Amino acid sequence: MTAGRWFEQGLRQAEVARRLGVSRPTASRWYAAWRSQGRQGLRGAGRAGRTPRLDAIARQRVAAALLKGARAWGLATELWTLQRVAEVIWKTCRVRHSPAQVWRILGQLGWSRQRPARQAKERDEKAIAHWVRSRWPQVKKGLAPERLAGFPGRIGLFATPAHSGHVGATGLYTSDP
């Protein structure tokens, strides 16, 4: 209905499309329907597809349940997985969803994939710093290009993102070109 009001005010189709976030062909179809049938031509046929099993209120309940944290639901860690979220949805709303649908619901709630920074508990920053200062220069010096001459076909042992890919001799495997 907003598009019809804007068409009546004289806004161009392109501007209506931009404001509503639709394509120009869609705005053109709306304009043609509005010209031939008025605002009545812009009334939709209703919701396309199946009605969601979680309405807005249920999604808010799920969001509140997730914000309590995974431990509040009896889980050993605070890490949320799709399976864990599906269980919370089941417990709060009595609705089962596939992992793909759980992912869509999380997107609707504004949640995104987070990757925890993984470091060994035994990590010793002082030992790492010492190795980088004392041993790494020797290792790095040992990787000089002239020392790699005995390895034909090598790109290098430390490929940069721009040159990432094969690191090794070509033709070792029958599938190599």
HELIX and SHEET records of a PDB file:
HELIX    1   1 THR A    2  GLU A    8  1                                   7    
HELIX    2   2 GLN A   13  LEU A   20  1                                   8    
HELIX    3   3 ARG A   24  GLN A   37  1                                  14    
HELIX    4   4 GLY A   38  LEU A   42  5                                   5    
HELIX    5   5 ALA A   56  LEU A   67  1                                  12    
HELIX    6   6 ARG A   71  TRP A   73  5                                   3    
HELIX    7   7 LEU A   82  CYS A   93  1                                  12    
HELIX    8   8 PRO A   99  GLN A  108  1                                  10    
HELIX    9   9 GLU A  125  SER A  134  1                                  10    
HELIX   10  10 TRP A  136  GLY A  142  1                                   7    
HELIX   11  11 PRO A  145  LEU A  148  5                                   4    
HELIX   12  12 PRO A  161  HIS A  163  5                                   3    
END                                                                             
